Amino acid sequence: MEYLVVLEKGKSSYGAYVPDLPGCVAVGETRREVLKLIREGIELHIEALRDAGEAVPAPTSRSQVVKVRAA
């Protein structure tokens, strides 16, 4: 499966979350670290859902870059 991961750069770290898996988040000092952590988080999140007998949400989120004129 391929899930959309949203990355955000903060002042001193990076954050990541998965819109299709509420509560699946990660924080790391670098972009590379946060991607590694969110990948592990997705796997653990899915495993926990299955262990609880819950359905694993299908990936449905997509992204699109939109250009706008800056004022």
Rosetta blueprint (number, residue, H / E / L):
1 M L
2 E L
3 Y L
4 L L
5 V L
6 V E
7 L E
8 E E
9 K E
10 G L
11 K L
12 S L
13 S L
14 Y E
15 G E
16 A E
17 Y E
18 V L
19 P L
20 D L
21 L L
22 P L
23 G L
24 C L
25 V E
26 A E
27 V E
28 G E
29 E L
30 T L
31 R H
32 R H
33 E H
34 V H
35 L H
36 K H
37 L H
38 I H
39 R H
40 E H
41 G H
42 I H
43 E H
44 L H
45 H H
46 I H
47 E H
48 A H
49 L H
50 R H
51 D H
52 A L
53 G L
54 E L
55 A L
56 V L
57 P L
58 A L
59 P L
60 T L
61 S L
62 R L
63 S L
64 Q L
65 V L
66 V L
67 K L
68 V L
69 R L
70 A L
71 A L
